[in-house]
Amino acid sequence: MVSIVSVAKVAGVSNKTVSRVINGEPYVTEETRERVERAIRDLGYVPNMAARQIRSSRSNTFGIIADYVSTTPYSVDIVRGIQDWANANGKTILMANTGGASEQEIKIWKMFQSHRIDGVLYVTMYHRIVDPEIGDVAIPTVMINCRPKTSDLLPSIEPDDYQGARDLTRYLLERGHRKIGYIRLNPILLGAELRLDAFRKTTRDFGLAESDLSIRLGMEGPVGAERNYVFAAATEMLQQKDRPTAIMSGNDEMAIQVYIAALALGLRIPEDVSIVGFDDFRTVSLALRPELTTAALPYYDLGLQGAELLNSVVAGGEVCPGSRVMSCNLVERLSVCSL
């Protein structure tokens, strides 16, 4: 194995200088840095991470504990954001998927502790309130796409579902819609309640009465095994004598069934009924015709900024526990018309 001594000899510098270059430390001229890096490449030198960990007491590694994120197509962007941050900042990422099993989660926390992981990013597939199964493990942790039941326990970063739904509702109202339908996402989801609350509050602020709204339950039950009522709810809603001129669906996947219900009744989108979704799940939102107006969940940025926040926690910076929210930006497409 090529040693740091060999690199120093080829580059014509001291062992300490090579170490500074490897660790990204200052006080090395650009010319010297380039010479050392060239020697590293030519010799195929690979740093001994175990030895560096012993010397620094840091592993330079972040762990990800996820429930179903790594197997869920649209939320995997959270992991992509974390990985991109790690690549840009010289960190290593270890990822473990719990599959929602608390026993497995406990084992992962202990495994991460035994590997001296610097910090943990605790990530959930859907936006929810949860208490991690930490036990007696003490590792700096940031929660992503979720928040702890005890708000002062851990810092968290999550999407602003309320703001996203408020902006979508206002978008419809500002285009003249005064008869609006809403098909609710599964009530056990935190995001579902935040979105519905924002819809109700925003329509009230614009002077709409409860009779101007048609609110229906779209799905319910355990996540992943929900009972789905979306098509029936949309069909019933659109067959009303004084039917809504716009329908807001709990998410983009539900919007597919709203589209199908409207088309089955011979209605045109958006001329006869405008439709909006939520999430900007692009496999859906860009495939529908017309393309779907929606609010984008900031999954990639949640991962990117969550990793940056954890880095601050690990470095001992002043990071207040509590939740930070990230905007769900409105994405205007062609599924809404003005009245």
N, C-alpha and C positions, 0 to 999 in steps of 0.2 A: 504493500500500500504506500502511495506517495505521501510523504510527510510535509508538514509546514516548513521544516528545515530545508527540504529539497526545493520548495517553491521560493524561499528566501534566497537560496544560493543562486538559482537561475535568474531571479529578478534583480539580484545585487543589492538586496536590502536586508534589514534585520528581521528576525522572527516576529518581533513586536509590530513592525510595520505591516507585515503580512496579516497578522491578527487584526490590526485596525481596519485594513481594507475588507477583510471577510466580515467583520462586525458592523461595517458601515460607519465607523467612527470618523470624526473630523481630524484636522491637523495632518492630512496627507495631501500632498500636491497632486494635481490632476495627472501630471506626467508619471509620477510614481505609482498612482492608482492604476493607470492603464498598463504599466509595465508588470505590476503584480497580477492583474487580471489576465494578462496575456500568458504569463507563466502558469497560472492556474489552469487555463484552457489547454495549453500545450501539454502539460503534465497529466491532465485529467484528475487534478486534486479534488477530493471530496472531503469537506469538513467532518470531523468526528463529533456528531451532535451529542452523543452521550457525554463525552468529555466536556464539551461546552456547557452542557446543562449542569454538570457537577460544579464547574467553576463559577457560573453565573447565578445558580439556583433558579434559573428560568429555563423552561423548555422551548420557549418561542413558539408555542403551539396553542391554538384555540380548539376547543371541542364543540361540536354541535350535537345537541340532543333534540331529536325530532320525533313527532308522533307518526304522521303519515306523509310528511312533506316530501321526502325523497321519492315517493311513489305517486305523487299527485301532480299531473302535468303542469297546471298553471301556477301552483304555489312553489314549484321547484326554483322559480326565479329568485326567491329569498336566498336559497343556497348559492345560486350563481352570483348574487351581489356580495355575499360573504366571501366567496372564493376569489372574486376579482379584487376585493379589498386586500385579502391576504396575499395574493400574488404581487400586488403593488407595494406591499409593506414588509415583504420578507417573512411572512408568517406561514406556518404549516397548519393545515386543517385536518382534524380527525372527526369523522361523522358517524353517529350511531342512531339507528332508527328503532324506536320502542314498539311500534305497531300498536300503541295505545295500552300496553301491558305495564302496570305499575311495578310488578316484580322485575321485569326487564329493565325498567328505568332505574330502579335502585342499584342493580348490578352495574349499570353504565356509569352512574355517579361514582361508585367505588373504583371502577376500572380507571376512570379519568383521574381520580385522586392518586391512584398507584402509579400512573404515568406522569404525574406532576404537571398536568395540564395547567397553563397559566390562567385560563378563564373559559367559561362556558356560555354559549349562546343557546338558549332554550327556546325552541321554535315549534309553533303549532300550525297545523294545516288550516284551520279556520279560526277566526277571531273569537276568543273566549276568555273566561276567567278561570284560572287554574292555580293550584299550589303545587309546585314541583316536589317530587319525592326525594328531597335532598337528604333527609335523615341527619346524621352528624357530620356529613361532608361539608367542608368549608372551602369553596372555590368561588372567586369573583364571578358573578353571573349577570347576564342581561337577558330579559325575556323579549321575544320578537313575535308579533302578531297575537299577543296575549298579555294579560296582566295578572298579578297575584291577587288572591282574595284579600290579603292584608296589604294595603296600598303602600305601606312604608317598608315592606320587606325587601323588595328588589326593584332596580330601575327597569323600565320596560319601554318598548317603542311599538306603536300599533297604528293601523290606518284610521283615519277620521271618517268613519262610516256616516256619522251624523252630518258632517259638512258636505260629503258627496251627495247624499240624498237630498239635502236642503237645496243644493245647487241644481240638481236635476229637476226637482219640483218647481223651483223658481223659473227654470228654463221653459217648462211647459206653460206656466202661468203667464209669463211675459209674452208668450206667443198666442195668447188669447184663450187658452183652454180653461173652461170653468166647470166642466163635467169630467171628472178624472177618476179612473179606476186604479186600484192598487192591489196587486196579488202578492201576499206576504210570503217571505222566506220562513223556513222552519223556526218557530218561536224560541227553541232552546238555544239558538245562536245569539251571541251578544250583538253581532252586526245587524241581525234581523230586527231586533228591538230598537236599536239606534236609528236605523233607516226608517222604520215606521214612525217613530217619534218625530223625526225631522219632517216627514211628509205631512203629518197631522198639524204640527206647529206652523209650518210654512203656509199651508192652505188656509189656516185660520188667520194668519197675519194678512193674507190677501183678501180676507172677507168672505171666504167660502163657508157655507153651512155644511153640517154633517150630511144633509140630503143631497148635496152636490157631489158627494164622494161615494164610490162603490168599493168597499174593502173586503177582500176575500182571502181565506187561508189557502195557500198554494201547496204546502207540504208540512208534514209533522212526523215525529217519531225519531228513533235513534239515527244519528248521522251515519250515512252509508246504507241505511235500510229504511228510508223514509217512505211514508205513504204519500203519493203524488196526486194532487187534485187540480193541477194547473190548467190542463186542457178543459176540463169540465167547468172550472170557475170562469175561465176566459169566455167560453162559449155562452154560459148563462149570462154573463155580464154584457156581452155584445148582442144578445137577443132582447135586451130590455127595450121597451118602447122609447125611452129617453136615454139611450145608451151613452156611455162615456165617449168623448172625442179623443181621449188619450188614455193609455194604460201604462202604468209604471210597474215593472215586474221586479221581484226581489233580487234576481240576478240574471245574467245573460243566458244561462242554460234554460231558465224558466221562460225567457222571452221567445225561445224557439217554439214552444207550445202555444204561446199567445199568437205568434205569427200564423201557425197552422190553423188555429181556431178561427182567426180573422179570414184567412183565405178560404177555408171550408165554407164559410158563410157568404162568400162572394164579395168580401170587403177589400178595398184597396188600401195599401199602406204606402204613404201616410195620408192619402187624400180622404179616406173615410175614417181611419183611426190611426193616431200617432202612437208609437211604442218606444219606450226606453227601457234599458236594462241596468245592470250594475256589475262591475268587476273588470270590464274590458278583457274578457277571456277571448282572445283574438281568433281562436279556432271557430268560435261562434260569431262574434261581433262583425268580423270581416267577411264571413261566409254567407251571412244572411243577405237577402235582397229585398228591399234596399238595406244597405249596411246600417248597423244598429248604433244609435246614439246611446251613450252609456257613461259611467264614471269609472275611471281606471284605478284599481287597487295598486298601490305603489310597492309591489312585492320586491322588485329589484333594489329599490332605494331603502326599503326596510332592512334588507340584508346588509347593504353597504354601510348605512349609518349605524345599524346595530353593532357591526364589527368595530366601527370607529368609537362608539360609545363604550364598548367593552374594553378597548385598548386604553381609554382614559381611566376607567375603573382600575384596571390592572396596574397602570402607571402611578396610581395613587392620587389622581387628580380629583378635584372637588366635583363630584357627580351626585346630585341629590336624588334619592330614591323617589319613585313616582313614575307616572306615565307621560311619555311624549307622544304626540300624534303627528301623522304625516297626511297631507292633503290627498284626497281622491279626486283628481282633476277631471272635469267634464270633458268628454270627447264627442264633439258634434259631428254627426254623420247625416244620413238622409232619411231616417225613419220618423222624423217629426216635421210637420208643416204648421204654418201660422194660420190662424182663423181670421 
